Amino acid sequence: MAKYIKRVLYISIVLGMMFFLGLIGGVYPTHYLGGGCYEEARRVLGKIKWEPAIKNGKPVRCKISHTAYFNLPNQSPKGRDPIAE
């Protein structure tokens, strides 16, 4: 029986002009894993000091893709992956 289930969360991040103040514009997951994975990914990404995208010498809005990996505790009574079933 596996103790942990490995999951991957793909996220799109929009960096607008507000990220100069330490804020990111939007975090959009491609799918939800549940168990607070989206919220944790958003919290961690909010702690990163982002560099602005530059076009013609000025900062511009940009979109970034990011991958977050999670090891979730396996709580299935038979030890199987409940999400994969």
C-alpha positions in Angstrom: 0.0 0.0 0.0 1.4 3.4 -1.0 1.6 6.0 1.7 1.4 8.9 -0.6 -0.3 9.7 -3.9 1.7 11.9 -6.2 -0.2 14.7 -8.0 0.8 17.5 -10.4 -1.0 20.9 -10.6 -0.4 23.0 -13.7 -1.0 26.7 -13.1 -1.1 29.8 -15.2 0.0 33.1 -13.5 -0.9 36.5 -14.8 1.6 39.2 -13.7 0.2 42.7 -14.1 1.4 46.1 -13.0 0.4 45.3 -9.3 3.1 42.7 -8.9 5.5 45.6 -8.3 3.7 45.9 -4.9 4.2 42.3 -4.2 0.9 41.1 -5.7 0.3 38.8 -8.5 -2.7 39.4 -10.8 -4.3 36.0 -11.2 -3.5 32.3 -10.6 -5.5 29.9 -12.7 -5.2 26.1 -12.3 -5.9 23.9 -15.3 -7.7 21.5 -13.0 -8.4 21.3 -9.2 -6.9 18.5 -7.1 -8.7 19.3 -3.9 -7.2 19.0 -0.5 -6.0 22.6 -0.5 -3.5 22.1 -3.3 -4.6 25.2 -5.3 -4.6 27.4 -2.2 -1.1 26.2 -1.2 0.3 26.7 -4.7 -1.2 30.2 -4.7 0.3 31.0 -1.3 3.8 29.8 -2.3 3.7 31.6 -5.6 2.7 34.8 -3.8 6.0 34.7 -1.8 8.2 34.7 -4.9 9.7 38.1 -5.9 8.8 38.3 -9.6 10.8 40.2 -12.1 8.8 42.3 -14.6 8.5 41.4 -18.3 10.1 44.3 -20.3 9.0 45.5 -23.7 10.4 48.6 -25.3 12.0 49.4 -22.0 8.8 49.4 -20.0 7.2 46.7 -17.8 4.3 44.9 -19.3 1.7 42.4 -18.3 2.7 38.7 -18.9 1.4 35.2 -18.4 3.6 32.4 -17.0 3.0 28.7 -16.7 4.1 26.9 -13.6 4.0 23.3 -12.3 3.5 22.3 -8.7 4.1 18.8 -7.4 2.2 17.4 -4.4 2.5 14.2 -2.3 -0.9 13.7 -0.8 -1.5 11.2 2.0 -3.3 8.1 0.7 -6.5 7.7 2.8 -8.2 5.1 0.6 -9.3 2.1 2.8 -7.9 -0.4 0.2 -4.7 1.5 -0.5 -5.7 2.4 -4.1 -5.6 5.8 -5.7 -9.2 7.2 -5.3 -8.6 9.9 -7.9 -7.4 7.6 -10.6 -10.4 5.3 -10.3 
